[in-house]
Amino acid sequence: MIKNKSNLIKTVLVLIVLLILNWIGTKVYKRFDLTQDQRYSLSQSAQAIVKDVKSPLIVDVFLEGNFPSEFRRLRNETQQLLEEFSLDNPHIKFNFINPLEDEASRDSNIEQLIQRGLEPLQLSVNVGGKTSQELIFPWALASYNDQTTKIPLIKNKIGATQQEVVTISIQHLEYAFAEGFQKLVTPKSKKIAILKGNGQLEDKYLADFLQTVKEHYFIAPFTLDSVASDPEATLKNLNDFDLIVSAKPTEPFTEKEKLVLDQYTMNDGKSLWLTESILMDKDSLHNDEGRGVAMINNLNLNDFFFKYGVRINPVIVNDMYSAPITIAMGEGSNAQFQPLKWPYSPLAAGNPEHPITSNLNLVKFDFASQLDTLTSSTNKTILLQSSQLTKLEGVPKEISLQIVTQDPDPSTYTRGPQNLAVLLEGQFTSVYKDRIKPFNSASNKDSSTNTKMIIIGDGDVIKNDVVKNQPQELGFDRWTGQSFGNKDFLLNAVNYLLSDGDLLNVRTKDINIAFLDAQKIEDKKTKWQLISIGLPLVILGLFGLVYNYMRRRKYT
């Protein structure tokens, strides 16, 4: 009787404990991320971006349907990430939509999505040795307070396999959503001046860059023409901007203009210089002779950059690892456009240790100049470099399209990697310190506090193509279908210069994704099917035989 009573008390205590634990579980929710790379945990920067979401933020994801295993992985990782965002802020809601599910509305859905700028991706699906083509829309639309922004879920990389593309895309997911949410949630505050008046690129060649940047910052053109008459007023107006961008200037800067720009830096202004020390353009080669002459472009900025710690050398970087040029081969109606090797378009690799260029696709240059770093008060970081197989060519030099018909001699490409983009940080010393100044001002400074500047050895890095007067996407080659990292590099550079740390911190997060080897799966498919299906049946059959034998022996 006592024993039964003791058992009853234990049973009741266990039930009470279970009830208490169940009640606590309904009130307290906690997830534990045990992955080594913390892939299922939002970074603090991403959490900071969405903390101010006070009303429903709806995310429609179109990555739904029957995909190859790699893209199913991307879809599942996207769902997992959005669940984390939703748990961090319950105002964030998401839906997965298959726009191709209904055959009756399939074509109209495709047309509507394309009109909204959501370009489809065509996949090659290999099943049982047979290849078929599938269409997917790797995009999401985020809506908040009557505003909508599109979020790309695929990040392409030149030469990458389908698995590598998915791996890069998964690494990029948190950044993609954080950037999209920031556009909707965070009000713009910082201002960028696009310098004009010294032969910089027209707006139509900057259209994609400007369109991308203005989603995060205020932008406005700024001309230095008034420097001649009232330099101090010009400097005062320029100091209202947080960053200046000079995109491929082709006309010299006067000493007064240089002093204004110098004092802008001394007042801690940030700047992005896309210089052009060589006058040469691929478009100038498309003439009857197919040739042009590269000349020095004297911008009167040599002492300007030299004082800050960079020398721009008037040489052309000739690189064996480069982007192709597309040329019409043949005559008349038989002419065909063919991409051919073009050594004057180096493909620069990013510095993997810096947030601006970490996980960055190759950046395309055209007739780039080489940069040297010098001893100065600033700290220098090389952001972009050419490949090892380079040579430097002086100017003036005749450039001919005939070079595409000649095989390059590898023995002449011995100059090693060339610096193509440099970041300067720290305390800058004025170019006009201890020099006669072109105009006197009581507010002149000889040094700055901590500020930043990026110098790029080619203005074409920011230039988008224009087809039938319509600007194209920056970094996209319509002839080969390749996408280069120009736009991402420039946007990261702007974010870094403006100390927009939240986005850059999200971008540098590394995630290691393990995939099954498709070739091994195909080669050893039969073996593992036999092991996983046949072996359990064999074991079960043996167990039945032994059990039958023991039973008959015992009861017969």
C-alpha positions as CSV (number, residue, x, y, z in Angstrom):
1,M,0.0,0.0,0.0
2,I,2.9,2.4,0.9
3,K,4.7,1.4,-2.3
4,N,1.6,2.2,-4.4
5,K,1.2,5.5,-2.6
6,S,4.9,6.4,-3.2
7,N,4.5,5.6,-7.0
8,L,1.4,7.7,-7.2
9,I,3.2,10.7,-5.6
10,K,6.1,10.3,-8.1
11,T,3.7,10.1,-11.0
12,V,1.8,13.2,-9.9
13,L,5.1,15.1,-9.4
14,V,6.3,14.1,-12.9
15,L,3.0,15.3,-14.4
16,I,3.2,18.6,-12.5
17,V,6.8,19.2,-13.7
18,L,5.8,18.4,-17.3
19,L,2.9,20.8,-17.1
20,I,5.2,23.6,-15.7
21,L,7.7,23.0,-18.5
22,N,5.0,23.0,-21.1
23,W,3.6,26.3,-19.7
24,I,7.1,27.8,-19.7
25,G,7.6,26.6,-23.3
26,T,4.5,28.5,-24.4
27,K,5.8,31.7,-22.9
28,V,9.5,31.5,-23.7
29,Y,10.8,30.7,-27.2
30,K,14.5,30.2,-27.8
31,R,16.4,28.9,-30.8
32,F,20.0,27.7,-30.7
33,D,22.2,28.0,-33.7
34,L,24.8,25.2,-33.4
35,T,26.3,25.7,-36.9
36,Q,30.0,26.6,-37.0
37,D,29.5,29.6,-39.3
38,Q,26.3,30.8,-37.4
39,R,24.4,30.8,-40.7
40,Y,21.0,30.7,-39.0
41,S,21.7,33.7,-36.8
42,L,21.1,37.3,-38.0
43,S,24.1,39.6,-37.7
44,Q,23.7,42.5,-35.3
45,S,23.9,44.9,-38.3
46,A,20.9,43.2,-40.0
47,Q,19.0,43.3,-36.7
48,A,19.8,47.0,-36.4
49,I,18.3,47.6,-39.9
50,V,14.9,46.0,-39.1
51,K,14.5,47.1,-35.5
52,D,12.6,50.2,-36.7
53,V,10.0,48.3,-38.7
54,K,6.8,49.4,-36.9
55,S,4.1,48.2,-39.4
56,P,3.7,45.1,-41.7
57,L,6.6,44.6,-44.1
58,I,5.5,42.0,-46.6
59,V,8.0,39.9,-48.6
60,D,6.7,37.9,-51.6
61,V,9.3,35.4,-52.8
62,F,9.0,33.9,-56.2
63,L,11.5,31.1,-55.7
64,E,9.0,28.3,-55.6
65,G,8.4,25.3,-57.8
66,N,10.2,22.1,-59.0
67,F,13.9,23.0,-59.0
68,P,17.2,21.1,-59.1
69,S,18.5,20.2,-55.6
70,E,20.9,23.2,-55.6
71,F,18.1,25.7,-56.0
72,R,15.8,23.9,-53.6
73,R,18.7,24.5,-51.2
74,L,18.6,28.2,-52.0
75,R,14.8,28.3,-51.6
76,N,15.1,26.6,-48.1
77,E,17.9,28.9,-47.0
78,T,15.8,31.8,-48.1
79,Q,12.8,30.6,-46.0
80,Q,15.1,29.9,-43.0
81,L,16.5,33.4,-43.2
82,L,13.1,35.1,-43.5
83,E,11.9,33.1,-40.5
84,E,14.9,34.6,-38.5
85,F,13.9,38.1,-39.7
86,S,10.3,37.4,-38.7
87,L,11.3,36.1,-35.3
88,D,13.4,39.1,-34.7
89,N,10.6,41.5,-35.7
90,P,7.1,40.0,-36.0
91,H,6.0,42.8,-38.3
92,I,8.0,41.0,-41.1
93,K,5.8,38.6,-43.0
94,F,6.6,36.5,-46.0
95,N,5.0,34.3,-48.7
96,F,6.4,31.9,-51.2
97,I,4.7,32.2,-54.6
98,N,5.1,30.0,-57.7
99,P,4.2,32.3,-60.6
100,L,4.4,29.4,-63.1
101,E,2.1,27.0,-61.3
102,D,-1.1,27.9,-63.2
103,E,-0.7,27.1,-66.9
104,A,-3.6,29.4,-67.8
105,S,-1.9,32.5,-66.4
106,R,1.7,31.5,-66.8
107,D,2.5,33.7,-69.8
108,S,0.8,36.8,-68.4
109,N,2.6,36.3,-65.0
110,I,6.0,36.0,-66.8
111,E,5.3,39.2,-68.8
112,Q,4.2,41.1,-65.6
113,L,7.3,40.1,-63.7
114,I,9.6,41.0,-66.5
115,Q,7.9,44.4,-66.8
116,R,8.7,45.0,-63.1
117,G,12.4,44.3,-63.8
118,L,12.4,40.7,-62.4
119,E,14.3,38.9,-65.1
120,P,13.9,35.1,-65.2
121,L,16.8,32.6,-65.0
122,Q,17.0,29.6,-67.3
123,L,18.3,26.5,-65.7
124,S,19.8,23.3,-67.3
125,V,18.3,20.4,-65.3
126,N,20.1,17.0,-65.7
127,V,18.0,14.0,-64.6
128,G,19.1,10.5,-65.5
129,G,21.4,11.7,-68.2
130,K,18.7,13.8,-69.9
131,T,19.0,17.6,-69.9
132,S,16.0,19.9,-69.9
133,Q,15.4,23.7,-69.5
134,E,13.5,25.1,-66.6
135,L,12.5,28.8,-66.0
136,I,12.7,30.3,-62.5
137,F,12.3,33.8,-61.0
138,P,15.0,34.1,-58.3
139,W,13.5,37.4,-56.9
140,A,11.6,38.7,-54.0
141,L,9.4,41.9,-53.7
142,A,9.4,43.6,-50.3
143,S,6.6,46.1,-49.5
144,Y,6.4,48.6,-46.6
145,N,4.2,51.7,-46.1
146,D,3.1,51.8,-49.8
147,Q,6.7,51.4,-51.1
148,T,8.0,48.3,-52.9
149,T,11.6,47.2,-53.7
150,K,12.9,44.2,-55.6
151,I,15.4,41.9,-54.0
152,P,17.7,39.6,-56.1
153,L,18.2,36.2,-54.7
154,I,20.9,35.1,-57.3
155,K,24.4,36.3,-57.4
156,N,26.3,35.4,-60.5
157,K,30.0,35.0,-60.8
158,I,32.0,34.6,-64.0
159,G,33.1,31.0,-64.7
160,A,31.1,29.6,-61.7
161,T,29.2,26.3,-61.8
162,Q,25.6,26.1,-60.9
163,Q,26.5,24.9,-57.4
164,E,29.0,27.7,-57.0
165,V,26.4,30.2,-58.0
166,V,24.0,28.9,-55.4
167,T,26.8,28.9,-52.7
168,I,27.6,32.6,-53.6
169,S,23.9,33.4,-53.6
170,I,23.3,31.9,-50.2
171,Q,26.2,33.8,-48.8
172,H,24.7,37.0,-50.3
173,L,21.1,36.4,-49.0
174,E,21.3,38.2,-45.7
175,Y,23.0,41.2,-47.4
176,A,20.4,41.2,-50.2
177,F,17.4,41.3,-47.8
178,A,19.1,43.7,-45.4
179,E,19.8,46.1,-48.2
180,G,16.2,45.8,-49.5
181,F,14.8,46.4,-46.0
182,Q,17.1,49.4,-45.5
183,K,15.8,51.0,-48.7
184,L,12.2,50.8,-47.3
185,V,12.8,51.5,-43.6
186,T,15.8,53.9,-43.2
187,P,15.2,57.5,-44.3
188,K,18.0,59.0,-46.5
189,S,20.2,61.5,-44.8
190,K,23.6,61.7,-46.5
191,K,24.3,63.7,-49.7
192,I,26.5,62.9,-52.7
193,A,27.8,65.5,-55.2
194,I,28.4,64.3,-58.7
195,L,31.1,66.6,-60.0
196,K,30.6,68.2,-63.4
197,G,32.4,70.8,-65.5
198,N,35.7,69.0,-66.2
199,G,34.6,66.7,-69.0
200,Q,33.1,64.0,-66.7
201,L,30.7,61.4,-68.1
202,E,27.3,62.4,-69.2
203,D,24.4,61.3,-66.9
204,K,23.2,58.7,-69.4
205,Y,26.5,56.8,-68.9
206,L,26.1,57.1,-65.1
207,A,22.4,56.2,-65.1
208,D,22.5,52.8,-63.5
209,F,25.0,53.9,-60.9
210,L,23.0,57.0,-60.0
211,Q,19.7,55.0,-60.0
212,T,21.3,52.4,-57.6
213,V,22.9,55.0,-55.2
214,K,19.9,57.3,-55.0
215,E,17.9,54.5,-53.3
216,H,20.1,55.0,-50.3
217,Y,21.4,58.6,-50.5
218,F,20.5,62.1,-51.8
219,I,22.5,62.9,-55.0
220,A,22.9,66.1,-56.9
221,P,25.2,67.5,-59.7
222,F,27.8,69.9,-58.6
223,T,29.9,72.1,-61.0
224,L,33.1,73.9,-60.1
225,D,32.5,76.6,-62.7
226,S,31.9,79.2,-60.0
227,V,35.3,78.6,-58.4
228,A,36.8,81.2,-60.8
229,S,34.6,84.0,-59.5
230,D,33.9,83.0,-55.9
231,P,36.0,80.0,-54.7
232,E,35.1,80.4,-51.0
233,A,31.3,80.2,-51.7
234,T,31.9,77.2,-53.9
235,L,33.8,75.4,-51.1
236,K,31.1,76.3,-48.6
237,N,28.5,74.8,-50.8
238,L,30.6,71.7,-51.5
239,N,31.1,71.1,-47.8
240,D,27.4,70.5,-47.5
241,F,27.9,67.2,-49.2
242,D,29.2,64.1,-47.5
243,L,30.9,62.6,-50.6
244,I,32.0,63.8,-54.0
245,V,32.2,61.5,-57.1
246,S,34.3,62.5,-60.1
247,A,33.6,60.1,-62.9
248,K,36.1,60.0,-65.8
249,P,37.2,63.7,-66.0
250,T,38.9,64.5,-69.3
251,E,39.6,68.3,-68.9
252,P,42.3,69.7,-66.6
253,F,41.5,71.1,-63.2
254,T,42.6,74.7,-62.4
255,E,44.7,75.4,-59.4
256,K,41.7,77.2,-57.7
257,E,39.5,74.1,-58.4
258,K,42.2,71.9,-56.9
259,L,42.5,74.0,-53.8
260,V,38.7,73.9,-53.3
261,L,38.8,70.1,-53.6
262,D,41.8,69.9,-51.3
263,Q,40.1,72.0,-48.7
264,Y,37.0,69.8,-49.0
265,T,39.2,66.9,-48.0
266,M,40.8,68.9,-45.2
267,N,37.3,69.5,-43.9
268,D,36.9,65.7,-43.7
269,G,35.0,65.3,-47.0
270,K,35.0,61.9,-48.6
271,S,35.8,61.4,-52.3
272,L,35.6,58.7,-55.0
273,W,37.9,59.4,-58.0
274,L,37.5,57.5,-61.2
275,T,40.5,58.9,-63.0
276,E,41.4,58.8,-66.7
277,S,45.1,59.4,-67.3
278,I,44.9,57.8,-70.8
279,L,42.6,59.2,-73.5
280,M,41.3,56.1,-75.3
281,D,37.9,54.5,-75.8
282,K,36.8,51.3,-77.4
283,D,34.1,53.1,-79.3
284,S,36.8,55.1,-81.1
285,L,38.1,51.8,-82.6
286,H,34.9,51.1,-84.5
287,N,36.0,53.1,-87.6
288,D,37.0,52.0,-91.1
289,E,40.5,51.4,-90.1
290,G,39.7,49.7,-86.7
291,R,42.4,51.7,-84.9
292,G,43.1,54.7,-82.7
293,V,45.9,56.4,-80.8
294,A,46.0,56.4,-77.0
295,M,47.3,59.7,-75.6
296,I,48.2,61.1,-72.2
297,N,45.3,62.9,-70.5
298,N,46.8,65.6,-68.4
299,L,44.3,66.5,-65.7
300,N,46.7,68.6,-63.7
301,L,46.1,66.3,-60.7
302,N,49.5,64.6,-60.4
303,D,50.7,66.6,-57.4
304,F,47.2,66.4,-55.9
305,F,47.2,62.6,-55.6
306,F,51.0,62.4,-55.1
307,K,50.7,64.4,-51.9
308,Y,48.0,62.1,-50.6
309,G,50.1,59.0,-51.4
310,V,49.2,57.7,-54.9
311,R,50.9,58.1,-58.2
312,I,48.8,57.4,-61.4
313,N,51.1,56.3,-64.1
314,P,50.2,57.2,-67.7
315,V,50.6,53.6,-68.9
316,I,48.1,51.1,-70.2
317,V,47.8,47.8,-68.4
318,N,47.8,44.9,-70.9
319,D,46.5,41.8,-69.2
320,M,46.2,38.2,-70.5
321,Y,43.3,37.6,-68.1
322,S,40.7,40.0,-69.5
323,A,37.2,40.5,-70.8
324,P,36.5,39.9,-74.5
325,I,35.6,42.4,-77.1
326,T,32.7,41.7,-79.5
327,I,33.5,42.3,-83.2
328,A,31.5,41.7,-86.4
329,M,33.4,39.1,-88.4
330,G,32.7,38.6,-92.0
331,E,31.1,40.7,-94.7
332,G,27.6,42.0,-95.4
333,S,24.8,39.6,-94.5
334,N,27.3,36.9,-93.5
335,A,28.8,39.0,-90.7
336,Q,28.6,37.5,-87.3
337,F,29.3,39.0,-83.9
338,Q,32.0,37.1,-82.0
339,P,33.6,37.7,-78.6
340,L,37.4,37.8,-79.0
341,K,40.2,38.1,-76.5
342,W,41.0,41.7,-75.7
343,P,44.0,42.4,-73.4
344,Y,43.0,46.0,-72.7
345,S,40.0,45.1,-70.6
346,P,41.6,43.6,-67.4
347,L,39.4,41.7,-65.0
348,A,40.5,42.8,-61.6
349,A,40.1,40.6,-58.5
350,G,39.1,42.1,-55.2
351,N,41.0,42.1,-51.9
352,P,39.3,39.3,-49.9
353,E,40.3,40.8,-46.6
354,H,38.5,44.1,-47.1
355,P,34.7,44.5,-46.8
356,I,34.4,46.6,-50.0
357,T,35.8,43.7,-52.1
358,S,35.1,40.6,-50.0
359,N,33.0,38.0,-52.0
360,L,33.1,40.4,-55.0
361,N,32.8,39.3,-58.7
362,L,35.6,40.4,-61.1
363,V,35.5,44.1,-62.0
364,K,36.0,45.0,-65.6
365,F,38.3,47.8,-66.7
366,D,39.0,49.4,-70.1
367,F,42.4,50.9,-70.9
368,A,43.3,51.1,-67.2
369,S,46.2,52.9,-65.7
370,Q,48.5,51.4,-63.0
371,L,48.6,53.0,-59.5
372,D,51.7,53.2,-57.2
373,T,51.4,53.8,-53.5
374,L,53.8,56.3,-51.9
375,T,54.9,57.2,-48.4
376,S,52.5,59.7,-46.9
377,S,50.4,60.4,-43.8
378,T,47.5,58.2,-45.1
379,N,47.1,54.4,-44.8
380,K,46.8,52.6,-48.1
381,T,44.8,49.5,-48.9
382,I,44.9,47.9,-52.4
383,L,41.3,47.1,-53.3
384,L,41.6,45.8,-56.9
385,Q,44.5,44.2,-58.8
386,S,45.0,42.8,-62.2
387,S,46.2,39.2,-62.8
388,Q,49.8,38.1,-62.6
389,L,50.2,38.0,-66.4
390,T,50.5,41.7,-67.3
391,K,52.7,44.1,-69.2
392,L,52.7,47.9,-69.2
393,E,52.5,49.9,-72.4
394,G,53.5,53.6,-72.7
395,V,51.7,56.3,-74.6
396,P,51.2,57.6,-77.1
397,K,50.5,54.2,-78.6
398,E,48.4,53.0,-81.6
399,I,45.7,50.6,-80.6
400,S,44.4,48.3,-83.4
401,L,41.6,45.8,-83.4
402,Q,44.0,43.5,-85.4
403,I,45.5,42.5,-82.1
404,V,42.6,40.0,-81.6
405,T,43.9,38.0,-84.5
406,Q,47.3,37.6,-82.9
407,D,48.3,35.0,-80.3
408,P,49.9,36.8,-77.3
409,D,53.4,35.8,-76.2
410,P,53.2,34.7,-72.6
411,S,56.9,35.4,-72.1
412,T,56.3,39.1,-72.4
413,Y,53.6,39.2,-69.6
414,T,56.0,39.4,-66.7
415,R,55.1,42.5,-64.7
416,G,52.9,40.8,-62.1
417,P,49.7,42.1,-60.6
418,Q,49.1,45.8,-61.1
419,N,47.2,48.1,-58.6
420,L,44.0,49.4,-60.1
421,A,42.1,50.8,-57.1
422,V,43.4,52.1,-53.8
423,L,41.7,53.2,-50.6
424,L,43.3,56.0,-48.6
425,E,42.3,56.5,-45.0
426,G,43.5,58.6,-42.0
427,Q,44.9,62.1,-41.8
428,F,45.5,63.8,-45.1
429,T,48.1,66.6,-45.5
430,S,47.1,69.5,-47.7
431,V,48.5,69.6,-51.2
432,Y,49.1,73.4,-50.7
433,K,50.8,73.2,-47.3
434,D,53.9,75.5,-47.4
435,R,53.0,76.5,-51.0
436,I,51.7,79.7,-52.5
437,K,47.9,79.3,-52.7
438,P,45.9,80.3,-55.8
439,F,43.5,82.2,-53.5
440,N,43.7,83.3,-49.9
441,S,41.2,82.2,-47.3
442,A,41.2,82.5,-43.5
443,S,39.6,79.0,-43.2
444,N,42.4,77.1,-45.0
445,K,43.6,74.0,-43.2
446,D,46.9,72.2,-43.6
447,S,45.6,68.8,-42.5
448,S,42.4,66.9,-41.9
449,T,41.2,64.6,-39.2
450,N,40.3,61.0,-40.2
451,T,38.7,60.9,-43.6
452,K,38.7,58.6,-46.7
453,M,39.3,58.6,-50.4
454,I,39.2,55.9,-53.1
455,I,41.2,56.3,-56.3
456,I,40.5,54.1,-59.3
457,G,42.8,53.9,-62.4
458,D,40.0,53.9,-65.0
459,G,36.8,56.0,-65.4
460,D,35.1,53.3,-67.4
461,V,34.5,51.3,-64.3
462,I,31.4,53.4,-63.6
463,K,30.3,53.7,-67.2
464,N,27.2,51.7,-68.4
465,D,26.5,50.9,-72.0
466,V,23.8,52.9,-73.8
467,V,21.8,51.1,-76.5
468,K,19.3,53.2,-78.7
469,N,19.6,55.9,-76.1
470,Q,18.6,53.6,-73.3
471,P,21.1,53.0,-70.4
472,Q,21.9,49.4,-69.7
473,E,22.8,47.7,-66.5
474,L,26.3,48.6,-65.2
475,G,28.7,45.7,-65.5
476,F,26.5,43.6,-67.8
477,D,27.9,42.6,-71.2
478,R,24.9,42.2,-73.5
479,W,27.0,40.3,-76.1
480,T,28.3,37.5,-73.8
481,G,25.7,37.6,-71.1
482,Q,28.3,38.0,-68.4
483,S,27.8,40.2,-65.4
484,F,30.8,41.8,-63.8
485,G,31.2,43.2,-60.3
486,N,31.4,46.9,-61.2
487,K,28.1,48.0,-59.7
488,D,28.6,46.0,-56.5
489,F,32.1,47.4,-56.1
490,L,31.0,51.0,-56.5
491,L,28.0,50.7,-54.2
492,N,30.2,49.0,-51.5
493,A,32.8,51.8,-52.0
494,V,30.2,54.4,-51.5
495,N,28.8,52.6,-48.4
496,Y,32.3,52.4,-46.9
497,L,33.2,56.0,-47.6
498,L,30.0,57.2,-46.0
499,S,30.5,54.8,-43.0
500,D,27.4,52.9,-43.8
501,G,28.7,50.0,-41.7
502,D,25.5,48.0,-41.2
503,L,25.3,46.9,-44.8
504,L,29.1,46.2,-45.1
505,N,29.1,44.2,-41.9
506,V,26.3,42.0,-43.3
507,R,28.1,41.6,-46.6
508,T,31.3,40.2,-45.1
509,K,29.5,37.3,-43.4
510,D,30.8,33.9,-44.7
511,I,28.7,30.8,-45.0
512,N,30.1,27.4,-46.0
513,I,27.6,25.3,-48.0
514,A,28.2,21.6,-48.5
515,F,26.7,20.1,-51.7
516,L,26.5,16.5,-52.8
517,D,28.7,15.6,-55.7
518,A,26.3,15.1,-58.7
519,Q,28.8,13.0,-60.6
520,K,29.4,10.6,-57.7
521,I,25.6,10.3,-57.2
522,E,25.1,9.3,-60.8
523,D,28.1,6.9,-60.8
524,K,27.2,5.2,-57.5
525,K,23.4,5.5,-57.6
526,T,22.7,1.8,-58.0
527,K,25.1,0.8,-55.2
528,W,23.4,3.1,-52.7
529,Q,20.0,2.2,-53.8
530,L,20.8,-1.5,-53.1
531,I,22.3,-0.6,-49.7
532,S,19.4,1.7,-48.6
533,I,16.5,-0.4,-50.0
534,G,17.8,-3.9,-50.6
535,L,19.9,-4.4,-47.4
536,P,17.0,-3.7,-45.0
537,L,14.9,-6.2,-46.9
538,V,17.6,-8.8,-46.7
539,I,18.1,-8.2,-42.9
540,L,14.3,-8.4,-42.4
541,G,14.1,-11.7,-44.4
542,L,17.0,-13.2,-42.4
543,F,15.3,-12.1,-39.2
544,G,12.1,-13.8,-40.3
545,L,13.8,-17.0,-41.2
546,V,15.7,-17.2,-37.9
547,Y,12.5,-16.3,-35.9
548,N,10.5,-19.0,-37.8
549,Y,13.3,-21.5,-37.2
550,M,13.5,-20.8,-33.4
551,R,9.7,-20.8,-33.1
552,R,9.3,-24.2,-34.8
553,R,12.2,-25.6,-32.8
554,K,10.6,-24.4,-29.5
555,Y,7.0,-25.5,-30.1
556,T,7.4,-28.6,-32.3
